Amino acid sequence: MSTDNKYKWTQTEVDAYVSRFGLNVPAEQRERALNLANGAAQLGNRLVRCTSKFDEPAGTCRIPLV
């Protein structure tokens, strides 16, 4: 696992996010939100991405011939 802290959430960021919406969230739930946010960020960093958007598979759409 990478030790890259570039995309790591801090407790201050989670508190600001919660207070932005005026929510009254207990401290233990804010700590859980911090752990979940960091887990999601780590998962996003591990996803394999194409080096160029032109290398991605094109979406196909079948238009009915009427």
PDB file as gemmi writes it, atoms N, CA and C in Angstrom:
CRYST1    1.000    1.000    1.000  90.00  90.00  90.00 P 1                      
ATOM      1  N   MET A   1       0.837  -1.183   0.000  1.00  0.00           N  
ATOM      2  CA  MET A   1       0.000   0.000   0.000  1.00  0.00           C  
ATOM      3  C   MET A   1       0.878   1.241   0.000  1.00  0.00           C  
ATOM      4  N   SER A   2       0.464   2.200  -0.763  1.00  0.00           N  
ATOM      5  CA  SER A   2       1.238   3.429  -0.890  1.00  0.00           C  
ATOM      6  C   SER A   2       1.093   4.286   0.367  1.00  0.00           C  
ATOM      7  N   THR A   3       2.148   4.999   0.698  1.00  0.00           N  
ATOM      8  CA  THR A   3       2.097   5.916   1.841  1.00  0.00           C  
ATOM      9  C   THR A   3       1.872   7.346   1.366  1.00  0.00           C  
ATOM     10  N   ASP A   4       1.352   7.492   0.153  1.00  0.00           N  
ATOM     11  CA  ASP A   4       1.104   8.808  -0.423  1.00  0.00           C  
ATOM     12  C   ASP A   4      -0.056   9.480   0.301  1.00  0.00           C  
ATOM     13  N   ASN A   5       0.208  10.637   0.896  1.00  0.00           N  
ATOM     14  CA  ASN A   5      -0.822  11.365   1.644  1.00  0.00           C  
ATOM     15  C   ASN A   5      -1.459  12.464   0.799  1.00  0.00           C  
ATOM     16  N   LYS A   6      -1.224  12.426  -0.496  1.00  0.00           N  
ATOM     17  CA  LYS A   6      -1.734  13.476  -1.372  1.00  0.00           C  
ATOM     18  C   LYS A   6      -3.254  13.553  -1.341  1.00  0.00           C  
ATOM     19  N   TYR A   7      -3.923  12.408  -1.258  1.00  0.00           N  
ATOM     20  CA  TYR A   7      -5.373  12.378  -1.304  1.00  0.00           C  
ATOM     21  C   TYR A   7      -5.993  11.944   0.022  1.00  0.00           C  
ATOM     22  N   LYS A   8      -5.292  12.164   1.101  1.00  0.00           N  
ATOM     23  CA  LYS A   8      -5.776  11.742   2.409  1.00  0.00           C  
ATOM     24  C   LYS A   8      -6.598  12.864   3.044  1.00  0.00           C  
ATOM     25  N   TRP A   9      -7.793  12.509   3.514  1.00  0.00           N  
ATOM     26  CA  TRP A   9      -8.667  13.465   4.199  1.00  0.00           C  
ATOM     27  C   TRP A   9      -8.145  13.710   5.609  1.00  0.00           C  
ATOM     28  N   THR A  10      -8.404  14.905   6.141  1.00  0.00           N  
ATOM     29  CA  THR A  10      -8.076  15.218   7.527  1.00  0.00           C  
ATOM     30  C   THR A  10      -9.383  15.402   8.296  1.00  0.00           C  
ATOM     31  N   GLN A  11      -9.285  15.343   9.615  1.00  0.00           N  
ATOM     32  CA  GLN A  11     -10.473  15.528  10.441  1.00  0.00           C  
ATOM     33  C   GLN A  11     -11.045  16.940  10.254  1.00  0.00           C  
ATOM     34  N   THR A  12     -10.193  17.905  10.050  1.00  0.00           N  
ATOM     35  CA  THR A  12     -10.643  19.281   9.816  1.00  0.00           C  
ATOM     36  C   THR A  12     -11.472  19.379   8.542  1.00  0.00           C  
ATOM     37  N   GLU A  13     -11.052  18.677   7.492  1.00  0.00           N  
ATOM     38  CA  GLU A  13     -11.804  18.687   6.241  1.00  0.00           C  
ATOM     39  C   GLU A  13     -13.170  18.031   6.400  1.00  0.00           C  
ATOM     40  N   VAL A  14     -13.214  16.929   7.129  1.00  0.00           N  
ATOM     41  CA  VAL A  14     -14.497  16.259   7.374  1.00  0.00           C  
ATOM     42  C   VAL A  14     -15.405  17.160   8.203  1.00  0.00           C  
ATOM     43  N   ASP A  15     -14.865  17.799   9.229  1.00  0.00           N  
ATOM     44  CA  ASP A  15     -15.663  18.716  10.052  1.00  0.00           C  
ATOM     45  C   ASP A  15     -16.201  19.875   9.219  1.00  0.00           C  
ATOM     46  N   ALA A  16     -15.382  20.415   8.329  1.00  0.00           N  
ATOM     47  CA  ALA A  16     -15.831  21.514   7.475  1.00  0.00           C  
ATOM     48  C   ALA A  16     -16.918  21.048   6.516  1.00  0.00           C  
ATOM     49  N   TYR A  17     -16.778  19.849   5.983  1.00  0.00           N  
ATOM     50  CA  TYR A  17     -17.778  19.291   5.064  1.00  0.00           C  
ATOM     51  C   TYR A  17     -19.117  19.120   5.767  1.00  0.00           C  
ATOM     52  N   VAL A  18     -19.070  18.595   6.988  1.00  0.00           N  
ATOM     53  CA  VAL A  18     -20.305  18.374   7.750  1.00  0.00           C  
ATOM     54  C   VAL A  18     -20.945  19.701   8.141  1.00  0.00           C  
ATOM     55  N   SER A  19     -20.148  20.641   8.594  1.00  0.00           N  
ATOM     56  CA  SER A  19     -20.700  21.920   9.034  1.00  0.00           C  
ATOM     57  C   SER A  19     -21.209  22.761   7.865  1.00  0.00           C  
ATOM     58  N   ARG A  20     -20.672  22.531   6.669  1.00  0.00           N  
ATOM     59  CA  ARG A  20     -21.128  23.255   5.488  1.00  0.00           C  
ATOM     60  C   ARG A  20     -22.616  23.028   5.238  1.00  0.00           C  
ATOM     61  N   PHE A  21     -23.084  21.836   5.581  1.00  0.00           N  
ATOM     62  CA  PHE A  21     -24.491  21.504   5.387  1.00  0.00           C  
ATOM     63  C   PHE A  21     -25.315  21.702   6.661  1.00  0.00           C  
ATOM     64  N   GLY A  22     -24.690  22.204   7.715  1.00  0.00           N  
ATOM     65  CA  GLY A  22     -25.399  22.477   8.951  1.00  0.00           C  
ATOM     66  C   GLY A  22     -25.844  21.227   9.696  1.00  0.00           C  
ATOM     67  N   LEU A  23     -25.100  20.155   9.548  1.00  0.00           N  
ATOM     68  CA  LEU A  23     -25.467  18.892  10.188  1.00  0.00           C  
ATOM     69  C   LEU A  23     -24.873  18.806  11.586  1.00  0.00           C  
ATOM     70  N   ASN A  24     -25.615  18.193  12.474  1.00  0.00           N  
ATOM     71  CA  ASN A  24     -25.150  17.951  13.836  1.00  0.00           C  
ATOM     72  C   ASN A  24     -24.764  16.479  13.935  1.00  0.00           C  
ATOM     73  N   VAL A  25     -23.508  16.194  13.627  1.00  0.00           N  
ATOM     74  CA  VAL A  25     -23.024  14.816  13.580  1.00  0.00           C  
ATOM     75  C   VAL A  25     -22.126  14.566  14.782  1.00  0.00           C  
ATOM     76  N   PRO A  26     -22.402  13.488  15.543  1.00  0.00           N  
ATOM     77  CA  PRO A  26     -21.555  13.165  16.694  1.00  0.00           C  
ATOM     78  C   PRO A  26     -20.108  12.878  16.282  1.00  0.00           C  
ATOM     79  N   ALA A  27     -19.202  13.056  17.226  1.00  0.00           N  
ATOM     80  CA  ALA A  27     -17.766  12.903  16.952  1.00  0.00           C  
ATOM     81  C   ALA A  27     -17.413  11.504  16.461  1.00  0.00           C  
ATOM     82  N   GLU A  28     -18.040  10.459  17.012  1.00  0.00           N  
ATOM     83  CA  GLU A  28     -17.694   9.097  16.581  1.00  0.00           C  
ATOM     84  C   GLU A  28     -18.136   8.849  15.138  1.00  0.00           C  
ATOM     85  N   GLN A  29     -19.214   9.484  14.703  1.00  0.00           N  
ATOM     86  CA  GLN A  29     -19.635   9.335  13.310  1.00  0.00           C  
ATOM     87  C   GLN A  29     -18.743  10.142  12.372  1.00  0.00           C  
ATOM     88  N   ARG A  30     -18.233  11.262  12.851  1.00  0.00           N  
ATOM     89  CA  ARG A  30     -17.283  12.032  12.047  1.00  0.00           C  
ATOM     90  C   ARG A  30     -15.979  11.251  11.873  1.00  0.00           C  
ATOM     91  N   GLU A  31     -15.564  10.554  12.910  1.00  0.00           N  
ATOM     92  CA  GLU A  31     -14.355   9.734  12.810  1.00  0.00           C  
ATOM     93  C   GLU A  31     -14.572   8.588  11.823  1.00  0.00           C  
ATOM     94  N   ARG A  32     -15.753   8.001  11.860  1.00  0.00           N  
ATOM     95  CA  ARG A  32     -16.079   6.934  10.905  1.00  0.00           C  
ATOM     96  C   ARG A  32     -16.106   7.487   9.480  1.00  0.00           C  
ATOM     97  N   ALA A  33     -16.674   8.683   9.309  1.00  0.00           N  
ATOM     98  CA  ALA A  33     -16.698   9.308   7.989  1.00  0.00           C  
ATOM     99  C   ALA A  33     -15.278   9.558   7.482  1.00  0.00           C  
ATOM    100  N   LEU A  34     -14.386   9.938   8.372  1.00  0.00           N  
ATOM    101  CA  LEU A  34     -12.982  10.149   7.997  1.00  0.00           C  
ATOM    102  C   LEU A  34     -12.360   8.844   7.507  1.00  0.00           C  
ATOM    103  N   ASN A  35     -12.592   7.757   8.226  1.00  0.00           N  
ATOM    104  CA  ASN A  35     -12.042   6.462   7.822  1.00  0.00           C  
ATOM    105  C   ASN A  35     -12.621   6.011   6.484  1.00  0.00           C  
ATOM    106  N   LEU A  36     -13.911   6.207   6.276  1.00  0.00           N  
ATOM    107  CA  LEU A  36     -14.539   5.821   5.020  1.00  0.00           C  
ATOM    108  C   LEU A  36     -14.034   6.674   3.858  1.00  0.00           C  
ATOM    109  N   ALA A  37     -13.872   7.970   4.091  1.00  0.00           N  
ATOM    110  CA  ALA A  37     -13.377   8.859   3.036  1.00  0.00           C  
ATOM    111  C   ALA A  37     -11.958   8.483   2.631  1.00  0.00           C  
ATOM    112  N   ASN A  38     -11.115   8.168   3.604  1.00  0.00           N  
ATOM    113  CA  ASN A  38      -9.744   7.762   3.281  1.00  0.00           C  
ATOM    114  C   ASN A  38      -9.713   6.418   2.575  1.00  0.00           C  
ATOM    115  N   GLY A  39     -10.596   5.510   2.965  1.00  0.00           N  
ATOM    116  CA  GLY A  39     -10.681   4.223   2.274  1.00  0.00           C  
ATOM    117  C   GLY A  39     -11.116   4.384   0.829  1.00  0.00           C  
ATOM    118  N   ALA A  40     -12.085   5.262   0.594  1.00  0.00           N  
ATOM    119  CA  ALA A  40     -12.545   5.514  -0.774  1.00  0.00           C  
ATOM    120  C   ALA A  40     -11.446   6.179  -1.596  1.00  0.00           C  
ATOM    121  N   ALA A  41     -10.694   7.086  -0.997  1.00  0.00           N  
ATOM    122  CA  ALA A  41      -9.596   7.745  -1.710  1.00  0.00           C  
ATOM    123  C   ALA A  41      -8.502   6.740  -2.070  1.00  0.00           C  
ATOM    124  N   GLN A  42      -8.188   5.832  -1.157  1.00  0.00           N  
ATOM    125  CA  GLN A  42      -7.174   4.814  -1.438  1.00  0.00           C  
ATOM    126  C   GLN A  42      -7.631   3.883  -2.554  1.00  0.00           C  
ATOM    127  N   LEU A  43      -8.908   3.511  -2.531  1.00  0.00           N  
ATOM    128  CA  LEU A  43      -9.436   2.650  -3.581  1.00  0.00           C  
ATOM    129  C   LEU A  43      -9.372   3.353  -4.933  1.00  0.00           C  
ATOM    130  N   GLY A  44      -9.729   4.620  -4.967  1.00  0.00           N  
ATOM    131  CA  GLY A  44      -9.660   5.378  -6.207  1.00  0.00           C  
ATOM    132  C   GLY A  44      -8.246   5.476  -6.745  1.00  0.00           C  
ATOM    133  N   ASN A  45      -7.263   5.551  -5.871  1.00  0.00           N  
ATOM    134  CA  ASN A  45      -5.868   5.612  -6.298  1.00  0.00           C  
ATOM    135  C   ASN A  45      -5.385   4.290  -6.874  1.00  0.00           C  
ATOM    136  N   ARG A  46      -5.984   3.187  -6.441  1.00  0.00           N  
ATOM    137  CA  ARG A  46      -5.561   1.867  -6.916  1.00  0.00           C  
ATOM    138  C   ARG A  46      -6.220   1.457  -8.220  1.00  0.00           C  
ATOM    139  N   LEU A  47      -7.268   2.165  -8.649  1.00  0.00           N  
ATOM    140  CA  LEU A  47      -7.936   1.798  -9.892  1.00  0.00           C  
ATOM    141  C   LEU A  47      -7.012   2.047 -11.081  1.00  0.00           C  
ATOM    142  N   VAL A  48      -6.998   1.103 -11.987  1.00  0.00           N  
ATOM    143  CA  VAL A  48      -6.171   1.223 -13.179  1.00  0.00           C  
ATOM    144  C   VAL A  48      -6.911   2.101 -14.180  1.00  0.00           C  
ATOM    145  N   ARG A  49      -6.219   3.086 -14.669  1.00  0.00           N  
ATOM    146  CA  ARG A  49      -6.818   4.006 -15.633  1.00  0.00           C  
ATOM    147  C   ARG A  49      -5.996   3.986 -16.926  1.00  0.00           C  
ATOM    148  N   CYS A  50      -6.661   4.288 -18.012  1.00  0.00           N  
ATOM    149  CA  CYS A  50      -5.967   4.396 -19.298  1.00  0.00           C  
ATOM    150  C   CYS A  50      -5.062   5.621 -19.266  1.00  0.00           C  
ATOM    151  N   THR A  51      -3.979   5.540 -19.993  1.00  0.00           N  
ATOM    152  CA  THR A  51      -3.035   6.659 -20.017  1.00  0.00           C  
ATOM    153  C   THR A  51      -3.573   7.841 -20.810  1.00  0.00           C  
ATOM    154  N   SER A  52      -4.486   7.567 -21.727  1.00  0.00           N  
ATOM    155  CA  SER A  52      -5.061   8.626 -22.551  1.00  0.00           C  
ATOM    156  C   SER A  52      -6.550   8.358 -22.727  1.00  0.00           C  
ATOM    157  N   LYS A  53      -7.334   9.400 -22.821  1.00  0.00           N  
ATOM    158  CA  LYS A  53      -8.764   9.191 -23.003  1.00  0.00           C  
ATOM    159  C   LYS A  53      -9.057   8.575 -24.366  1.00  0.00           C  
ATOM    160  N   PHE A  54      -8.121   8.678 -25.310  1.00  0.00           N  
ATOM    161  CA  PHE A  54      -8.314   8.098 -26.621  1.00  0.00           C  
ATOM    162  C   PHE A  54      -8.057   6.588 -26.618  1.00  0.00           C  
ATOM    163  N   ASP A  55      -7.469   6.061 -25.554  1.00  0.00           N  
ATOM    164  CA  ASP A  55      -7.239   4.624 -25.435  1.00  0.00           C  
ATOM    165  C   ASP A  55      -8.429   3.903 -24.816  1.00  0.00           C  
ATOM    166  N   GLU A  56      -9.360   4.635 -24.269  1.00  0.00           N  
ATOM    167  CA  GLU A  56     -10.508   4.016 -23.611  1.00  0.00           C  
ATOM    168  C   GLU A  56     -11.445   3.423 -24.655  1.00  0.00           C  
ATOM    169  N   PRO A  57     -12.138   2.350 -24.289  1.00  0.00           N  
ATOM    170  CA  PRO A  57     -13.090   1.767 -25.240  1.00  0.00           C  
ATOM    171  C   PRO A  57     -14.251   2.730 -25.488  1.00  0.00           C  
ATOM    172  N   ALA A  58     -14.660   2.800 -26.725  1.00  0.00           N  
ATOM    173  CA  ALA A  58     -15.749   3.692 -27.078  1.00  0.00           C  
ATOM    174  C   ALA A  58     -17.080   3.073 -26.649  1.00  0.00           C  
ATOM    175  N   GLY A  59     -17.961   3.896 -26.161  1.00  0.00           N  
ATOM    176  CA  GLY A  59     -19.299   3.423 -25.826  1.00  0.00           C  
ATOM    177  C   GLY A  59     -20.065   3.180 -27.110  1.00  0.00           C  
ATOM    178  N   THR A  60     -20.889   2.166 -27.092  1.00  0.00           N  
ATOM    179  CA  THR A  60     -21.658   1.867 -28.294  1.00  0.00           C  
ATOM    180  C   THR A  60     -23.122   2.161 -28.033  1.00  0.00           C  
ATOM    181  N   CYS A  61     -23.758   2.662 -29.027  1.00  0.00           N  
ATOM    182  CA  CYS A  61     -25.174   2.989 -28.936  1.00  0.00           C  
ATOM    183  C   CYS A  61     -25.831   2.502 -30.211  1.00  0.00           C  
ATOM    184  N   ARG A  62     -26.824   1.662 -30.076  1.00  0.00           N  
ATOM    185  CA  ARG A  62     -27.519   1.158 -31.240  1.00  0.00           C  
ATOM    186  C   ARG A  62     -28.797   1.960 -31.434  1.00  0.00           C  
ATOM    187  N   ILE A  63     -28.882   2.682 -32.517  1.00  0.00           N  
ATOM    188  CA  ILE A  63     -30.046   3.491 -32.813  1.00  0.00           C  
ATOM    189  C   ILE A  63     -30.977   2.677 -33.707  1.00  0.00           C  
ATOM    190  N   PRO A  64     -32.218   2.528 -33.295  1.00  0.00           N  
ATOM    191  CA  PRO A  64     -33.136   1.740 -34.126  1.00  0.00           C  
ATOM    192  C   PRO A  64     -33.413   2.429 -35.468  1.00  0.00           C  
ATOM    193  N   LEU A  65     -33.410   1.638 -36.512  1.00  0.00           N  
ATOM    194  CA  LEU A  65     -33.715   2.164 -37.850  1.00  0.00           C  
ATOM    195  C   LEU A  65     -35.229   2.103 -38.044  1.00  0.00           C  
ATOM    196  N   VAL A  66     -35.852   3.246 -38.102  1.00  0.00           N  
ATOM    197  CA  VAL A  66     -37.314   3.303 -38.223  1.00  0.00           C  
ATOM    198  C   VAL A  66     -37.723   3.584 -39.636  1.00  0.00           C  
TER     199      VAL A  66                                                      
END                                                                             
